[in-house]
């Protein structure tokens, strides 16, 4: 079996080399880039299995790199873990809204980073489980085999996490899912995320659903559900 490729885009060379060395020990194939433009070139050149992306980069910020990745079908679904030296919630929220799958704040334990990588890769693999059936709710249609979502027949682009959240909610057929349940189903039971993380992803999902966003309802104090009948939609 070929090794999974992971591109590390990190301008701190010592940090990049430490991550690269640990990934080799875990039997990954790491590729290192030290600035935003080079990272973007490397990603489009080999389309890796995962990207570790620093937010603060010379030449092009990590946020701009992430925007470019999410704007192209070739790289839309590549899992991305953000690295940030900042602890401000705003940076984390912005990255998640653009389409990051996870984040880790410096300084961090290398073992924690590896655990996050495995968790994100597992979620990504599960999203392409072809045993799942197609789902539909009102104007929303979900094809899990093809990883496609359409509203009234018009395809929309979702990040992997947004896709898994929508699938979990529609598959629950009106039952309330708590934030913990959504974390488990969309991000994996070992993902290190918070309630706020789920809320941010759902806010982004609702925006992309357009008028169909009304089908996703917040149940205060409990979690989220989808309206199971058209007359339940406000």
Buried (B, 14 or more C-beta within 10 A) or exposed (E): EEEBBBBBBBBBEEBBBBBBEBBEEEEBBBBBBBBBBBBBEBBEEEEBBBBBBBBBBEBBBBBBBBEBBBEEEEBBBBBBBBBBEEEEEEBBBBBBBBBBBBBBBBEEEEEEBBBBBBBBBBBBEBBEEEEBEEBEBBBBBBBBEEBBBBBEEEEBBBBBBBBBBBBBBBBBEBEBBBBEBBBBBBBBEEBBBEEEBBBBBBEBBBEBBEEBBBBBBEEEEEBBBBBBEEEEBE
